[in-house]
């Protein structure tokens, strides 16, 4: 009986083998083996490879800024300025054209614009008179993130242009002392808002405001409206309120890095919490909290995830930030391109991506990392323009 069954089985196999060519069986076997290898690849590599050492980025962490009293903080005065700008909107282009000479001066039209924006001008001068500007959300670098809400400074350029219009108007009326207050206001503001822990965006706003002031001063000097006394007063303002400088820019770059670092920390914590929850939800409710706390700590240090290496990812961002901070000292005299890590994930094939260690970290870097070279170029051009204004005012003061 047994012999009969074996004979029938052998005949069945022979028939199947006769119907399926050998090379097809080989292909099926290879496909199965390749599929199994691909399936096991991240698990095997995750077991035999580890994340890098924790990153020492103490040199990139800004200090906590001591909060100034509310009455000394222009942050709160800006809210009133923004409200008045909403109620009395400014045609910024028209005003800018008048103060920079792009449009022929019209004393009557200038007076009309000034009269129509009395509340804006009052709040603008109130904002400039408060000694400090400090966004409370940026005092502690630990709070910096991509999702935090930062005060909108966009209206400052409109208010500054309007103030410069008043300064030009007063100068033509012979009211030099009053004119100097309005002409100097953008310098004071550009310097004030770039105090410690200001963001890159704040620096761009400061540069735009001060550049508008430089253009206006050069135009007024060209028109012969600035006296020796005026030039001396404006030089004092420029020296006391220099605006963006290399230390402030380096600090802003550190804040930029902190926003990314804190985002990575948040990803790591969420990943650890999710895995810990899955691990502990199988137990009883009584010991869930203890289990979760222990498991979360364990998985926060778990480094066998082949597709995401938290320390290696942070190291890429830290290396770029160090290049940028160091470049604040040299870029304007010796501009060199920044070396971003070569992580062109979008150009890789699906198979190549599947085999890439720290794929998620590379994707985060390729999407969010920026050389910020444009920021450096604008900063350096700003310094050149400031030098031109200083030279022009010195020449006038010495005449």
FENCOR-V49082 format. One record per residue. N is the residue number from 1. RES is the residue in one small letter. PHI is phi in degrees with one decimal (* if undefined). PSI is psi in whole degrees, -180 to 180 (NA if undefined). OMEGA is omega in whole degrees, 0 to 359 (999 if undefined). Layout:
((N,RES,PHI,PSI,OMEGA) (N,RES,PHI,PSI,OMEGA))
This chain:
((1,x,*,-48,178) (2,x,-60.9,-41,180) (3,x,-62.2,-38,180) (4,x,-65.2,-44,180) (5,x,-63.1,-44,179) (6,x,-62.7,-39,180) (7,x,-64.7,-44,179) (8,x,-64.0,-41,180) (9,x,-63.2,-43,180) (10,x,-63.2,-40,179) (11,x,-65.4,-39,179) (12,x,-62.2,-45,179) (13,x,-62.8,-42,179) (14,x,-61.5,-40,180) (15,x,-65.7,-43,180) (16,x,-63.8,-44,180) (17,x,-63.3,-33,179) (18,x,-70.6,-30,180) (19,x,-82.1,-33,182) (20,x,-104.7,115,180) (21,x,-59.1,155,182) (22,x,-61.9,-40,184) (23,x,-65.4,-29,177) (24,x,-68.0,-42,178) (25,x,-62.3,-37,179) (26,x,-65.7,-44,180) (27,x,-62.0,-44,179) (28,x,-60.3,-43,179) (29,x,-62.6,-42,180) (30,x,-64.9,-44,179) (31,x,-59.8,-44,179) (32,x,-62.4,-44,181) (33,x,-65.8,-42,179) (34,x,-64.5,-44,178) (35,x,-59.8,-42,179) (36,x,-65.3,-41,180) (37,x,-63.8,-43,179) (38,x,-65.4,-38,179) (39,x,-65.6,-40,184) (40,x,-85.6,-16,186) (41,x,-51.9,-57,182) (42,x,-63.9,-30,180) (43,x,-71.9,-42,179) (44,x,-67.7,-48,181) (45,x,-67.5,-33,177) (46,x,-64.8,-30,180) (47,x,-78.2,-27,185) (48,x,-107.9,-5,176) (49,x,-123.6,155,183) (50,x,-133.6,165,175) (51,x,-70.0,161,178) (52,x,-72.6,178,178) (53,x,-68.4,151,176) (54,x,-54.3,142,185) (55,x,-83.4,128,173) (56,x,-89.5,99,182) (57,x,-114.2,29,183) (58,x,-59.6,-28,179) (59,x,-73.1,-12,182) (60,x,-107.6,0,183) (61,x,-96.1,115,179) (62,x,-68.3,160,178) (63,x,-76.7,156,173) (64,x,-71.8,133,182) (65,x,-94.9,131,178) (66,x,-70.7,131,183) (67,x,-68.9,138,176) (68,x,-90.0,156,178) (69,x,-59.0,148,183) (70,x,-56.3,-38,184) (71,x,-70.7,-14,178) (72,x,-104.1,6,185) (73,x,-110.6,115,181) (74,x,-69.2,-8,177) (75,x,-54.1,-41,183) (76,x,-79.9,-30,177) (77,x,-69.5,-26,181) (78,x,-65.9,-28,179) (79,x,-63.2,-40,179) (80,x,-69.9,-38,178) (81,x,-63.4,-43,180) (82,x,-62.4,-38,180) (83,x,-66.0,-41,180) (84,x,-69.7,-33,176) (85,x,-66.9,-33,177) (86,x,-69.5,-35,181) (87,x,-82.4,-29,180) (88,x,-128.0,72,184) (89,x,-61.0,146,184) (90,x,-106.4,134,170) (91,x,-81.2,87,190) (92,x,-59.3,-39,184) (93,x,-65.3,-42,179) (94,x,-62.1,-45,182) (95,x,-65.1,-45,180) (96,x,-60.9,-41,180) (97,x,-61.6,-37,179) (98,x,-68.5,-45,187) (99,x,-76.7,-21,180) (100,x,-101.7,-3,178) (101,x,87.0,5,177) (102,x,-69.9,-22,178) (103,x,-125.3,137,181) (104,x,-58.0,137,184) (105,x,-64.6,135,178) (106,x,-130.3,102,186) (107,x,-61.1,-39,180) (108,x,-66.8,-44,180) (109,x,-65.1,-39,178) (110,x,-60.7,-43,180) (111,x,-63.5,-38,179) (112,x,-63.9,-45,180) (113,x,-62.9,-43,181) (114,x,-62.3,-46,181) (115,x,-63.2,-36,182) (116,x,-75.9,-10,183) (117,x,-127.9,40,183) (118,x,-63.4,-40,181) (119,x,-68.0,-40,179) (120,x,-60.3,-46,182) (121,x,-66.3,-38,178) (122,x,-64.2,-43,180) (123,x,-72.6,-30,177) (124,x,-65.1,-47,180) (125,x,-69.4,-30,175) (126,x,-66.3,-42,178) (127,x,-62.4,-44,183) (128,x,-70.8,-23,182) (129,x,-80.0,-20,179) (130,x,-76.5,130,193) (131,x,-67.8,-29,185) (132,x,-125.6,156,168) (133,x,-130.0,123,184) (134,x,-145.3,117,176) (135,x,-80.9,112,184) (136,x,-55.3,-29,182) (137,x,-70.5,-15,183) (138,x,-104.5,0,181) (139,x,-60.5,-43,180) (140,x,-105.7,116,181) (141,x,-57.4,-22,180) (142,x,-66.0,-19,182) (143,x,-91.9,-7,184) (144,x,-70.6,132,179) (145,x,-157.4,168,178) (146,x,-69.4,-23,186) (147,x,-96.8,-4,182) (148,x,-69.1,151,180) (149,x,-94.9,118,180) (150,x,-106.2,143,181) (151,x,-58.6,137,181) (152,x,-78.0,120,181) (153,x,-102.8,7,185) (154,x,-58.1,-33,183) (155,x,-72.6,-14,183) (156,x,-63.3,-36,181) (157,x,-66.7,-39,178) (158,x,-63.8,-44,180) (159,x,-66.0,-40,179) (160,x,-63.3,-42,179) (161,x,-62.1,-41,179) (162,x,-64.4,-41,178) (163,x,-64.1,-40,178) (164,x,-65.1,-34,176) (165,x,-62.3,-42,177) (166,x,-62.4,-43,180) (167,x,-60.2,-44,179) (168,x,-65.0,-39,179) (169,x,-64.5,-47,181) (170,x,-64.4,-38,180) (171,x,-62.2,-42,180) (172,x,-71.6,-20,177) (173,x,-87.7,-5,180) (174,x,88.3,7,180) (175,x,-92.9,76,189) (176,x,-68.4,-40,182) (177,x,-63.1,-45,178) (178,x,-64.7,-40,181) (179,x,-61.5,-39,182) (180,x,-62.1,-36,180) (181,x,-62.8,-42,181) (182,x,-75.2,-36,180) (183,x,-70.8,-29,181) (184,x,-85.9,-17,185) (185,x,-55.7,-43,178) (186,x,-63.8,-34,177) (187,x,-63.5,-46,180) (188,x,-61.1,-44,183) (189,x,-67.8,-45,180) (190,x,-59.4,-34,178) (191,x,-75.6,-41,186) (192,x,-67.2,-41,186) (193,x,-78.4,-10,178) (194,x,-98.7,28,175) (195,x,-69.7,172,188) (196,x,-46.8,138,177) (197,x,69.4,26,171) (198,x,-77.7,152,182) (199,x,-87.0,171,176) (200,x,-60.4,-39,180) (201,x,-61.4,-41,178) (202,x,-61.8,-39,178) (203,x,-63.1,-40,179) (204,x,-63.7,-39,177) (205,x,-64.3,-44,180) (206,x,-61.2,-43,179) (207,x,-62.1,-43,180) (208,x,-63.1,-42,181) (209,x,-66.8,-47,182) (210,x,-68.6,-35,178) (211,x,-62.7,-39,177) (212,x,-60.9,-40,178) (213,x,-65.0,-43,179) (214,x,-61.3,-44,180) (215,x,-61.5,-41,180) (216,x,-66.6,-43,182) (217,x,-65.4,-42,179) (218,x,-63.2,-38,179) (219,x,-66.9,-45,181) (220,x,-64.6,-38,177) (221,x,-65.6,-43,179) (222,x,-61.5,-29,178) (223,x,-81.5,-5,180) (224,x,76.2,24,184) (225,x,-92.7,-13,181) (226,x,-95.3,127,177) (227,x,-86.7,173,176) (228,x,-59.3,-41,180) (229,x,-63.7,-43,178) (230,x,-59.4,-47,182) (231,x,-61.7,-40,179) (232,x,-64.4,-44,179) (233,x,-62.6,-45,181) (234,x,-66.5,-35,176) (235,x,-63.1,-40,178) (236,x,-62.6,-43,178) (237,x,-61.4,-44,181) (238,x,-64.0,-37,181) (239,x,-74.4,-34,179) (240,x,-78.7,-33,182) (241,x,-122.4,74,186) (242,x,-71.3,-19,181) (243,x,82.5,-157,183) (244,x,-54.0,134,177) (245,x,-138.7,177,187) (246,x,-64.4,-34,179) (247,x,-68.3,-43,179) (248,x,-65.8,-39,179) (249,x,-66.2,-42,177) (250,x,-61.0,-41,178) (251,x,-63.8,-40,178) (252,x,-65.0,-37,177) (253,x,-66.7,-35,176) (254,x,-65.4,-40,177) (255,x,-62.7,-39,178) (256,x,-60.3,-44,178) (257,x,-64.3,-41,182) (258,x,-62.3,-35,179) (259,x,-62.8,-38,179) (260,x,-73.7,-42,181) (261,x,-62.3,-43,180) (262,x,-65.9,-34,177) (263,x,-66.2,-41,178) (264,x,-64.7,-41,178) (265,x,-60.8,-39,179) (266,x,-64.8,-41,177) (267,x,-61.0,-44,181) (268,x,-63.0,-43,181) (269,x,-66.2,-42,180) (270,x,-65.6,-39,178) (271,x,-63.8,-46,180) (272,x,-63.0,-41,181) (273,x,-65.5,-41,181) (274,x,-64.4,-45,180) (275,x,-67.3,-41,180) (276,x,-62.5,-40,179) (277,x,-63.2,-44,178) (278,x,-61.7,-39,182) (279,x,-68.4,-41,188) (280,x,-93.1,-16,182) (281,x,-68.7,-12,179) (282,x,-79.6,-18,183) (283,x,-89.1,-170,180) (284,x,-79.7,157,182) (285,x,-65.7,-27,184) (286,x,-63.8,-39,184) (287,x,-106.8,15,182) (288,x,-63.9,-46,184) (289,x,-62.7,-44,178) (290,x,-64.3,-44,179) (291,x,-61.3,-44,184) (292,x,-63.8,-44,181) (293,x,-62.4,-43,180) (294,x,-67.9,-43,183) (295,x,-69.3,-39,180) (296,x,-61.8,-42,178) (297,x,-65.3,-40,180) (298,x,-64.3,-48,184) (299,x,-76.7,-19,174) (300,x,-67.0,-26,179) (301,x,-103.3,5,183) (302,x,-74.1,122,189) (303,x,-119.5,22,181) (304,x,-100.6,13,176) (305,x,-79.8,106,187) (306,x,-63.2,-33,186) (307,x,-90.3,-7,177) (308,x,-145.1,115,178) (309,x,-112.8,99,184) (310,x,-55.9,-45,183) (311,x,-69.3,-42,178) (312,x,-62.6,-38,179) (313,x,-65.5,-47,179) (314,x,-62.4,-36,181) (315,x,-61.3,-38,179) (316,x,-62.7,-45,180) (317,x,-67.7,-39,180) (318,x,-65.2,-41,179) (319,x,-60.9,-43,180) (320,x,-66.1,-43,180) (321,x,-62.5,-38,179) (322,x,-65.1,-40,176) (323,x,-58.9,-45,184) (324,x,-68.0,-44,179) (325,x,-62.6,-43,179) (326,x,-63.1,-33,184) (327,x,-70.3,-17,179) (328,x,-60.9,-26,181) (329,x,-81.7,-25,192) (330,x,-124.5,-18,192) (331,x,-60.6,-40,185) (332,x,-67.3,-27,179) (333,x,-100.9,-25,181) (334,x,-143.7,74,183) (335,x,-67.1,123,178) (336,x,-125.6,141,178) (337,x,-65.9,147,178) (338,x,-82.6,146,182) (339,x,-95.6,99,175) (340,x,-82.2,146,177) (341,x,-59.0,141,182) (342,x,-80.8,90,183) (343,x,-130.6,53,182) (344,x,-76.0,72,184) (345,x,-60.7,-38,185) (346,x,-63.9,-20,181) (347,x,-91.2,-3,182) (348,x,-89.2,155,175) (349,x,-74.5,166,179) (350,x,-61.2,-43,180) (351,x,-63.8,-43,179) (352,x,-62.7,-41,177) (353,x,-62.8,-40,181) (354,x,-62.2,-32,183) (355,x,-91.1,-3,185) (356,x,-79.6,123,175) (357,x,-70.0,143,181) (358,x,57.1,42,181) (359,x,-56.7,-45,182) (360,x,-63.6,-42,178) (361,x,-62.0,-41,178) (362,x,-66.1,-37,179) (363,x,-66.6,-43,177) (364,x,-59.4,-43,182) (365,x,-67.0,-46,183) (366,x,-65.2,-29,182) (367,x,-85.2,-37,190) (368,x,-107.3,-25,184) (369,x,-70.4,137,179) (370,x,-139.3,142,179) (371,x,-70.0,-22,184) (372,x,57.8,25,182) (373,x,-61.7,-35,178) (374,x,-61.3,-35,178) (375,x,-63.7,-45,180) (376,x,-62.3,-41,181) (377,x,-64.7,-40,179) (378,x,-68.1,-39,179) (379,x,-63.8,-45,181) (380,x,-65.8,-40,177) (381,x,-63.9,-37,177) (382,x,-60.9,-42,180) (383,x,-66.0,-38,177) (384,x,-62.7,-46,181) (385,x,-64.3,-38,178) (386,x,-64.5,-38,178) (387,x,-61.7,-39,179) (388,x,-64.2,-41,180) (389,x,-67.2,-43,178) (390,x,-59.1,-47,180) (391,x,-61.4,-42,182) (392,x,-65.6,-42,180) (393,x,-68.8,-39,178) (394,x,-61.5,-43,179) (395,x,-60.7,-44,180) (396,x,-66.3,-41,181) (397,x,-66.0,-25,183) (398,x,-94.9,-5,182) (399,x,-71.4,NA,999))
